[in-house]
């Protein structure tokens, strides 16, 4: 009886979590792709989608969040210029005291002076793939509309997949 109950709970848990997009991204982004050829990335601002191609064929597509009003994501043809798995923003983040507590949250270092006795900790941008100085693809919050400071945010597992698929020099096309 206990075994049956345990099996039922595990099954129900899996059904509950399988509908979650995060679990779907985890599973799908770890399925091997048998597509061959050079990688490329296409970002559609109007659709809020990014596509990873290999040899001109789609490997995967993901939802994204791009630059909000006043912080446009640049359009055009670019190439990956840098990759940083554990990148942190040099402009946006928090001022933190020596004791580790946030003194002032969500700051722009160009607009907010550093309070005495604090230091700046940049916002995490995991799996950062820079395609133009100051702009890149990375894992981040996805509210369902353009909300970034110009970067292309995507789900964690998709950002990881894109990060590992591309290299410096990979084409990145950003279109309206």
Backbone bond lengths (Angstrom), bond angles and torsions (degrees), N, CA, C in turn:
res aa  C-N    CA-C-N  psi(-1)  N-CA   C-N-CA  omega(-1)  CA-C   N-CA-C  phi
1 X - - - 1.442 - - 1.526 111.03 -
2 X 1.348 116.04 -44.05 1.459 119.77 179.24 1.527 111.09 -62.30
3 X 1.314 116.03 -40.17 1.464 120.65 179.48 1.529 110.56 -63.77
4 X 1.306 116.81 -42.11 1.463 121.33 178.34 1.529 110.72 -63.53
5 X 1.315 117.12 -43.56 1.464 121.64 179.06 1.527 110.70 -64.02
6 X 1.318 115.65 -43.57 1.467 120.20 179.00 1.526 110.26 -62.51
7 X 1.314 118.18 -44.45 1.468 122.10 178.66 1.520 111.26 -61.55
8 X 1.312 116.16 -40.81 1.461 120.83 178.62 1.530 110.67 -63.93
9 X 1.316 117.17 -44.20 1.472 121.06 178.49 1.525 111.37 -62.62
10 X 1.309 117.49 -43.82 1.467 121.19 178.18 1.523 110.57 -61.28
11 X 1.320 116.93 -44.92 1.467 121.58 179.48 1.520 111.25 -62.51
12 X 1.328 117.24 -46.17 1.467 120.55 178.57 1.525 111.20 -62.82
13 X 1.316 117.17 -40.95 1.469 120.97 177.95 1.522 111.03 -60.96
14 X 1.316 115.94 -43.96 1.461 119.73 -179.96 1.519 110.83 -64.07
15 X 1.315 117.74 -41.87 1.463 120.79 178.33 1.520 110.85 -63.00
16 X 1.316 116.20 -41.66 1.457 120.93 179.74 1.524 110.74 -62.96
17 X 1.323 116.78 -48.03 1.460 120.34 -176.19 1.515 113.89 -78.59
18 X 1.298 118.81 -23.34 1.463 120.75 179.93 1.518 112.23 -68.15
19 X 1.309 117.85 -21.37 1.459 119.78 177.33 1.521 110.85 -79.68
20 X 1.301 117.44 -12.47 1.459 122.06 -179.09 1.523 109.90 -74.67
21 X 1.317 117.09 131.79 1.465 120.21 -178.02 1.521 112.19 -63.96
22 X 1.332 117.80 -29.66 1.462 120.03 179.11 1.519 110.63 -65.01
23 X 1.308 117.00 -44.12 1.473 120.45 177.81 1.523 109.43 -64.23
24 X 1.327 117.23 -42.41 1.460 120.84 177.72 1.527 110.33 -59.57
25 X 1.325 117.88 -45.38 1.472 121.06 178.45 1.524 110.81 -61.00
26 X 1.329 117.40 -41.70 1.459 121.73 178.50 1.519 110.82 -59.70
27 X 1.313 116.53 -49.46 1.462 121.18 -176.20 1.525 110.78 -67.38
28 X 1.327 116.94 -52.28 1.456 121.28 -174.60 1.530 111.91 -66.82
29 X 1.331 118.08 -36.71 1.464 119.92 -177.98 1.520 112.37 -71.95
30 X 1.325 117.62 -13.08 1.460 120.53 178.49 1.524 113.26 -104.07
31 X 1.330 116.89 5.88 1.456 120.75 174.43 1.524 107.36 -80.21
32 X 1.325 118.64 126.72 1.461 119.10 -178.33 1.522 111.76 -64.27
33 X 1.331 115.00 144.84 1.459 120.65 177.57 1.525 108.06 -104.49
34 X 1.302 115.56 135.70 1.456 119.42 -179.94 1.516 111.13 -100.88
35 X 1.327 115.86 10.83 1.460 120.21 176.95 1.525 107.99 -75.12
36 X 1.329 116.41 141.06 1.454 120.82 -178.98 1.516 109.63 -117.02
37 X 1.312 116.13 166.36 1.453 121.32 178.67 1.514 111.47 112.43
38 X 1.326 114.08 178.93 1.464 120.23 -177.19 1.528 110.34 -74.66
39 X 1.348 115.85 142.23 1.465 118.93 178.84 1.525 111.75 -79.17
40 X 1.314 114.94 158.25 1.465 123.25 172.76 1.522 106.86 -154.55
41 X 1.334 115.72 157.24 1.458 121.72 178.87 1.524 108.35 -125.38
42 X 1.331 116.39 134.19 1.460 121.98 175.25 1.520 107.12 -122.11
43 X 1.336 115.73 126.69 1.461 122.18 179.25 1.521 108.32 -112.96
44 X 1.321 117.24 127.18 1.461 122.73 176.65 1.529 108.21 -108.81
45 X 1.333 116.48 110.59 1.458 120.73 -179.77 1.531 111.19 -68.23
46 X 1.327 117.10 -39.08 1.467 120.21 -177.77 1.526 111.70 -67.75
47 X 1.320 117.14 -35.06 1.478 121.14 -179.73 1.523 112.56 -91.05
48 X 1.352 116.92 -12.12 1.465 121.98 -175.08 1.530 109.88 53.12
49 X 1.351 114.15 50.99 1.464 122.33 179.38 1.529 108.96 -136.15
50 X 1.322 115.64 150.47 1.460 122.02 171.84 1.522 107.22 -126.37
51 X 1.326 115.25 141.62 1.460 121.44 -178.64 1.520 108.60 -121.94
52 X 1.320 115.62 133.41 1.456 122.13 173.09 1.522 107.37 -100.30
53 X 1.314 116.17 123.20 1.460 122.22 179.39 1.523 109.76 -110.83
54 X 1.311 115.19 153.24 1.470 121.19 171.43 1.517 105.83 -139.76
55 X 1.332 116.10 118.94 1.462 120.70 -177.31 1.520 111.78 62.66
56 X 1.329 117.22 30.07 1.459 121.52 179.68 1.520 114.61 82.47
57 X 1.339 117.79 -4.72 1.456 121.65 179.81 1.525 110.48 -104.71
58 X 1.336 115.68 141.58 1.466 120.43 -178.72 1.520 111.15 -67.79
59 X 1.332 115.23 128.92 1.458 122.18 174.73 1.522 108.70 -96.17
60 X 1.323 115.94 -45.70 1.459 120.61 179.29 1.519 110.24 -159.15
61 X 1.323 115.04 160.04 1.459 123.10 176.35 1.518 106.91 -130.09
62 X 1.329 117.16 146.11 1.456 120.51 178.99 1.510 111.65 -142.28
63 X 1.317 115.11 154.51 1.455 120.17 173.89 1.524 108.14 -76.31
64 X 1.323 117.19 153.62 1.459 122.26 -176.86 1.525 109.98 -142.29
65 X 1.314 115.02 171.61 1.465 122.22 169.03 1.517 106.29 -134.39
66 X 1.336 116.22 122.04 1.461 121.70 -176.37 1.525 110.15 -108.76
67 X 1.333 116.12 -166.56 1.456 121.98 -174.27 1.518 114.89 -62.77
68 X 1.318 114.55 131.41 1.466 120.12 177.18 1.525 109.17 -79.77
69 X 1.320 115.56 176.33 1.465 120.94 -178.48 1.532 110.07 -55.25
70 X 1.322 115.15 131.21 1.455 121.00 -178.47 1.520 114.01 88.31
71 X 1.329 117.20 -9.80 1.470 123.20 179.80 1.529 108.83 -133.79
72 X 1.312 116.19 54.25 1.462 120.93 -174.29 1.527 112.95 -59.45
73 X 1.316 115.15 141.54 1.461 121.49 169.68 1.519 106.39 -78.20
74 X 1.339 117.94 128.67 1.472 119.28 -177.64 1.528 111.87 -66.13
75 X 1.326 116.07 142.77 1.462 121.19 176.92 1.522 109.05 -102.86
76 X 1.329 115.32 156.35 1.459 120.48 178.01 1.511 111.76 135.23
77 X 1.325 114.03 -168.41 1.456 122.12 179.94 1.521 108.21 -105.69
78 X 1.331 115.78 123.53 1.456 121.75 -177.12 1.529 109.17 -130.66
79 X 1.304 115.40 177.74 1.467 122.23 172.43 1.524 107.80 -134.57
80 X 1.323 116.22 149.47 1.460 120.36 176.67 1.530 107.83 -61.82
81 X 1.347 115.45 126.88 1.469 119.40 -179.26 1.526 112.41 -109.44
82 X 1.354 116.23 -16.15 1.465 119.00 -178.97 1.518 109.04 -165.14
83 X 1.331 115.03 148.78 1.462 121.89 174.59 1.527 107.79 -128.10
84 X 1.342 116.47 139.03 1.461 121.28 178.57 1.526 107.99 -147.08
85 X 1.311 115.64 108.87 1.465 121.12 -175.12 1.532 113.18 -63.09
86 X 1.340 117.30 -32.93 1.474 121.70 -176.52 1.523 111.71 -120.09
87 X 1.308 117.55 41.98 1.467 122.33 -175.57 1.530 112.09 -65.88
88 X 1.318 115.27 148.66 1.469 122.44 172.30 1.519 107.80 -129.58
89 X 1.307 115.72 145.12 1.460 121.43 179.76 1.521 110.16 -64.32
90 X 1.310 115.72 143.03 1.466 120.31 175.16 1.529 110.65 -96.13
91 X 1.336 117.41 -5.22 1.467 121.49 -178.44 1.525 113.69 -115.11
92 X 1.327 117.61 -38.63 1.459 121.70 -172.89 1.521 110.59 -115.20
93 X 1.326 115.89 136.76 1.460 120.65 -179.95 1.511 110.88 167.30
94 X 1.329 116.05 -143.28 1.464 122.31 -176.83 1.525 110.68 -129.87
95 X 1.331 115.92 151.17 1.459 121.51 166.93 1.517 106.28 -92.43
96 X 1.331 116.08 126.52 1.455 122.80 -173.90 1.517 109.31 -121.23
97 X 1.349 116.77 137.00 1.455 121.82 177.16 1.513 111.28 -76.17
98 X 1.331 115.74 168.00 1.466 120.66 179.61 1.525 112.70 -61.28
99 X 1.340 116.82 -21.92 1.465 120.70 179.28 1.524 112.26 -83.77
100 X 1.355 116.77 -2.58 1.464 120.88 177.53 1.508 114.68 93.95
101 X 1.316 118.24 -5.38 1.461 121.10 179.57 1.523 110.79 -85.05
102 X 1.321 116.09 143.12 1.464 121.24 179.00 1.523 108.78 -70.04
103 X 1.336 115.56 123.49 1.463 122.11 178.68 1.527 109.68 -88.13
104 X 1.340 115.59 -42.66 1.461 121.11 177.78 1.527 107.30 -145.01
105 X 1.344 116.24 122.10 1.466 121.96 -175.17 1.520 111.55 -95.43
106 X 1.325 114.88 156.75 1.472 122.74 173.50 1.522 113.07 53.03
107 X 1.315 115.71 57.88 1.460 120.03 -178.77 1.521 111.38 -101.66
108 X 1.317 114.57 156.39 1.469 124.13 169.49 1.520 103.81 -111.16
109 X 1.327 117.69 114.97 1.468 120.92 -174.03 1.523 112.83 -60.87
110 X 1.321 117.51 -19.82 1.470 120.38 178.49 1.524 111.44 -78.78
111 X 1.338 117.09 -20.29 1.468 121.40 -174.97 1.523 113.88 -112.88
112 X 1.321 117.73 -25.96 1.462 121.55 -173.89 1.528 110.64 -113.97
113 X 1.337 117.27 117.50 1.472 119.07 178.32 1.532 111.14 -67.98
114 X 1.316 115.67 150.11 1.464 121.49 -179.19 1.522 109.79 -75.81
115 X 1.336 117.31 124.38 1.469 119.68 177.12 1.532 110.52 -65.63
116 X 1.331 117.42 147.54 1.476 120.12 178.80 1.525 111.28 -56.83
117 X 1.310 116.54 141.14 1.459 121.82 178.16 1.516 114.71 76.54
118 X 1.325 116.99 15.14 1.464 119.71 179.62 1.523 109.64 -124.47
119 X 1.311 114.84 167.51 1.467 121.26 175.07 1.526 107.82 -137.32
120 X 1.314 115.79 160.54 1.459 121.51 -177.10 1.522 110.28 -88.90
121 X 1.343 116.02 135.51 1.467 122.38 172.89 1.525 106.13 -123.78
122 X 1.318 115.76 113.41 1.460 121.13 -177.72 1.515 112.91 -67.82
123 X 1.326 115.48 149.74 1.466 121.15 177.37 1.533 109.47 -62.98
124 X 1.337 117.65 137.14 1.466 119.33 179.19 1.526 111.08 -68.70
125 X 1.330 115.40 139.68 1.460 123.30 178.65 1.527 107.83 -135.00
126 X 1.345 117.33 69.59 1.467 120.66 -174.68 1.531 113.05 -59.43
127 X 1.316 114.82 145.64 1.467 123.29 177.21 1.533 111.10 57.81
128 X 1.314 116.02 47.99 1.462 123.37 -177.95 1.527 110.21 -72.67
129 X 1.334 115.51 125.20 1.463 123.07 177.12 1.528 106.02 -121.53
130 X 1.334 116.69 99.54 1.469 121.72 -175.88 1.518 110.27 -81.24
131 X 1.349 115.95 129.14 1.457 120.57 179.22 1.525 112.44 -116.92
132 X 1.304 117.82 -12.36 1.467 125.15 174.45 1.517 104.94 -152.12
133 X 1.331 119.16 141.46 1.468 118.57 -177.83 1.539 112.11 -49.25
134 X 1.337 115.56 120.60 1.455 121.67 179.17 1.520 114.54 89.08
135 X 1.329 118.45 -2.33 1.465 122.36 -178.32 1.524 109.93 -131.17
136 X 1.331 115.54 138.63 1.455 118.27 179.09 1.517 112.18 -165.72
137 X 1.313 114.32 177.40 1.466 123.81 173.51 1.526 105.75 -94.32
138 X 1.324 118.61 140.35 1.461 121.08 175.42 1.517 110.50 -165.16
139 X 1.318 115.91 165.38 1.466 120.98 176.19 1.516 108.70 -70.76
140 X 1.336 116.01 141.52 1.460 119.42 179.09 1.510 112.58 -176.67
141 X 1.314 114.30 -179.56 1.474 122.88 -177.47 1.528 110.53 -67.65
142 X 1.328 116.24 136.04 1.464 122.67 -179.68 1.527 110.21 -121.78
143 X 1.328 117.54 93.80 1.461 119.01 -179.42 1.528 114.07 -80.65
144 X 1.337 117.84 -7.17 1.464 120.41 179.94 1.516 113.52 100.98
145 X 1.324 117.17 8.04 1.469 122.37 178.73 1.538 107.81 -156.35
146 X 1.336 118.60 166.98 1.468 120.88 178.61 1.537 110.32 -61.23
147 X 1.329 117.32 122.37 1.460 120.50 -175.19 1.530 113.62 -144.57
148 X 1.336 118.41 1.76 1.461 120.15 -174.97 1.534 111.09 -88.95
149 X 1.319 114.84 178.55 1.463 121.56 174.71 1.526 110.75 -89.34
150 X 1.321 117.43 17.99 1.460 122.17 177.87 1.511 114.39 124.22
151 X 1.319 117.37 -19.24 1.464 120.41 177.49 1.523 110.44 -76.14
152 X 1.321 115.32 171.77 1.459 122.68 177.82 1.527 107.41 -106.67
153 X 1.326 116.03 103.67 1.468 120.83 178.59 1.527 109.61 -85.47
154 X 1.317 115.34 145.83 1.463 120.89 176.52 1.523 109.54 -146.78
155 X 1.338 117.54 166.86 1.468 119.64 178.67 1.529 110.95 -59.00
156 X 1.316 115.72 149.09 1.470 121.84 -176.65 1.528 112.77 -49.64
157 X 1.334 116.45 -52.04 1.468 119.24 -175.05 1.521 111.89 -68.45
158 X 1.320 117.75 -32.08 1.470 120.45 176.56 1.521 109.98 -71.65
159 X 1.327 117.17 -41.43 1.470 120.11 177.93 1.528 109.87 -59.20
160 X 1.318 115.59 -40.60 1.473 120.58 177.55 1.526 110.34 -62.41
161 X 1.327 116.68 -44.11 1.462 121.55 -179.59 1.536 110.67 -62.90
162 X 1.327 117.67 -47.47 1.461 121.50 179.20 1.535 109.60 -62.58
163 X 1.340 116.36 -43.95 1.467 121.36 -179.31 1.531 111.31 -56.02
164 X 1.303 116.23 -46.24 1.469 119.98 -177.08 1.535 112.68 -76.79
165 X 1.326 117.67 -18.68 1.471 120.62 -178.51 1.528 113.03 -85.80
166 X 1.325 117.38 -27.61 1.467 119.97 -175.15 1.520 111.11 -101.52
167 X 1.317 114.90 168.43 1.459 121.63 176.94 1.532 107.88 -141.68
168 X 1.313 117.15 169.04 1.457 120.54 176.68 1.536 107.27 -58.90
169 X 1.328 115.24 127.95 1.461 121.04 -177.32 1.513 114.23 104.51
170 X 1.344 117.48 -13.59 1.472 120.61 178.61 1.532 109.98 -62.73
171 X 1.336 117.94 133.70 1.474 120.24 177.69 1.534 112.20 -66.72
172 X 1.340 115.00 139.28 1.460 122.78 174.15 1.529 106.21 -129.05
173 X 1.319 116.25 118.97 1.466 121.73 179.36 1.516 107.67 -109.95
174 X 1.328 115.94 122.87 1.457 121.06 177.75 1.514 107.00 -114.50
175 X 1.333 115.65 118.32 1.477 120.10 -178.10 1.521 110.18 -125.73
176 X 1.327 112.88 157.50 1.480 118.67 179.75 1.484 108.21 -65.97
